[in-house]
Amino acid sequence: MVHAATGSPVASEILSSWTDDALENPVEKKRLAVALLVELMAYQLAAPVQWIKTQDCLFSVAEVQRMVEVGPSPVLCGMADKTLRNPSFANSSVSLLHFERNRDEIYYVHTAEEVEVAVEAASTPTTSVVVASAPATQSEQPAASPAQAQVSVGVSSSAGAAIDDVPLPAADIVHAIVAFKLKQPLSGVSAQQSIKMLVGGKSTLQNEIVGDLQKEFGTRVPDKPEDMSLQELGAAIGTSSSMGKCSQPLVARVFGSKMPGGFTLSSARAMLQTAYGLGSQRQDALLLMALTMEPAARLGSDADAGTWLATVAQAYAAHTGIAYSATQASSADGASQGPTVSSAELKKVRLREIEHIQQQIAVLARYAGIDLRSDGRTAEGYQTGAQQLQTSVDNITAEFGDDLIAGVQPRFDARKIRRFDSCWNWARQDAYEWIQQTIAGCTTGVASDVDVSDEARLQQLQNRADVQLVQMLAGTAKILGASNNDALQPAIQLTQALHDACKGSLDQEPVYREFSKPMQPETHVQSTGEVKYTEKPRPSERSWAEYIQHMSCGDLDNTPPLMHLREQTESGQWTYSDMYS
């Protein structure tokens, strides 16, 4: 097979003088294996890779849809990406993954934040509906209820005028990701500089940023993006309909770790829609800017979160040159076209109803002697503890970055538990084989060869002994004893000895004992020049205790031991130290 694949003259010479007897000689067999290995390695280094044919087979013939590269860096993924850009592969849709960079995608690991982002991306932002009707005549108008009267009085035009939505430029996403990785505001990261210049020679950070961009934009990232300015890189990528696989989890992480529990990403998008009139793509651009304005610690209330989002919105307006304004609902002649019911006023009415219901519940609870605040006080205690833990986590994140927290997350999954008990079941098999070897030796008069000493085999059985093994040995001894065959006495004695030893080890933990013997090297040079190396037991040191005793003593009087430590004197000389040795 080696000769057919390589055409090696060395393999041809071996085959010309080949006999099956060569495999019977261990030395010749080893020499043959070395020769074949060297020829295969030489052929591997000298033969062409045929990468083009490999790609044609993968993408055209086999129609592979998912390629995973295992290696230190995604070199093959980059080469395959260039190939797939060729017009001949226009109909091929191949996912190029690297086992380190795309680990979550390969193992289908989806965090709760990514699931939340996916759900929110599938839903469209809700828009406020303004109902305008022609004024009814006095006889047609029904009498207004107290709640409706309160709504009519509190009507206001608080919704922001809609601002034209624009496609999300890839340059904004690139700028935001780079600024976030550098822990700098957008104003501190120049879009005229390249990634290589911005990282200041930190190759690890550079590779991390490039990997995030490839995760965000996939095959749209050009070659050597680290050498292009951020503006040129964004122009080369183009526009995006929404945030990608890198920016979405980053935005979700900010809202999950720094916003109060009730202020979610959906709440923020609703606020941007109703208060500022921003469409979905402008909302994405604003949230990308929010990455670089992340609060230092978790905000305490929804009001604080709203204030922070308002600050980001003003910064986004200044960055893009847009202006927010309130809508003015009026007719051509200046008369009002009808009442505009704001959601804020409806919310106030609902809150007043809930407050009235709560007061009634409190009165009934006092009458029944029920403490409605007991659970609340318990929850406040938990909240205080959670705030302390969050402060500790924020301090760790500020000191070591997000990578430390992400790197120490537990990887255990109860669904992956596998219980393997065959090690203990094999103890019964080993004991049974030992007994059968002894029985065979009793009946044939030929002792069976074993790989380890009897003492070592007994120790292995004792370490794995359990109740079932002891019961099996007791039953075997009873069966052999009932045979009335004197030739089986050695097997009966062995079975009884194993039973007693294993029974005495049931309540003991497994222990390790060293049964090997100290060895010494022995080298012989044959007359043919062949060097033969072997090891044999030391004649004067039959146990490890004797070997250690010998090594701790010198060969001659007044000489240091063979193994010793030295210490440096004040004169700089290194001398034998009896204390350390």
Secondary structure as GFF3:
##gff-version 3
##sequence-region A 1 581
A	DSSP	alpha_helix	2	6	.	.	.	ID=ss1
A	DSSP	alpha_helix	9	16	.	.	.	ID=ss2
A	DSSP	three_ten_helix	20	24	.	.	.	ID=ss3
A	DSSP	alpha_helix	26	46	.	.	.	ID=ss4
A	DSSP	alpha_helix	51	56	.	.	.	ID=ss5
A	DSSP	pi_helix	57	61	.	.	.	ID=ss6
A	DSSP	beta_strand	66	69	.	.	.	ID=ss7
A	DSSP	alpha_helix	75	84	.	.	.	ID=ss8
A	DSSP	three_ten_helix	87	89	.	.	.	ID=ss9
A	DSSP	beta_strand	95	98	.	.	.	ID=ss10
A	DSSP	alpha_helix	103	106	.	.	.	ID=ss11
A	DSSP	alpha_helix	112	122	.	.	.	ID=ss12
A	DSSP	alpha_helix	146	153	.	.	.	ID=ss13
A	DSSP	beta_strand	168	169	.	.	.	ID=ss14
A	DSSP	alpha_helix	170	182	.	.	.	ID=ss15
A	DSSP	three_ten_helix	186	188	.	.	.	ID=ss16
A	DSSP	alpha_helix	195	199	.	.	.	ID=ss17
A	DSSP	alpha_helix	203	217	.	.	.	ID=ss18
A	DSSP	three_ten_helix	218	220	.	.	.	ID=ss19
A	DSSP	three_ten_helix	225	227	.	.	.	ID=ss20
A	DSSP	alpha_helix	230	237	.	.	.	ID=ss21
A	DSSP	beta_strand	239	240	.	.	.	ID=ss22
A	DSSP	alpha_helix	247	258	.	.	.	ID=ss23
A	DSSP	alpha_helix	265	276	.	.	.	ID=ss24
A	DSSP	alpha_helix	280	291	.	.	.	ID=ss25
A	DSSP	alpha_helix	302	320	.	.	.	ID=ss26
A	DSSP	alpha_helix	343	368	.	.	.	ID=ss27
A	DSSP	alpha_helix	374	400	.	.	.	ID=ss28
A	DSSP	alpha_helix	402	407	.	.	.	ID=ss29
A	DSSP	three_ten_helix	414	416	.	.	.	ID=ss30
A	DSSP	alpha_helix	422	444	.	.	.	ID=ss31
A	DSSP	alpha_helix	454	463	.	.	.	ID=ss32
A	DSSP	alpha_helix	467	481	.	.	.	ID=ss33
A	DSSP	three_ten_helix	486	488	.	.	.	ID=ss34
A	DSSP	alpha_helix	489	504	.	.	.	ID=ss35
A	DSSP	beta_strand	519	525	.	.	.	ID=ss36
A	DSSP	beta_strand	531	537	.	.	.	ID=ss37
A	DSSP	alpha_helix	544	551	.	.	.	ID=ss38
A	DSSP	beta_strand	566	568	.	.	.	ID=ss39
A	DSSP	beta_strand	574	576	.	.	.	ID=ss40
###
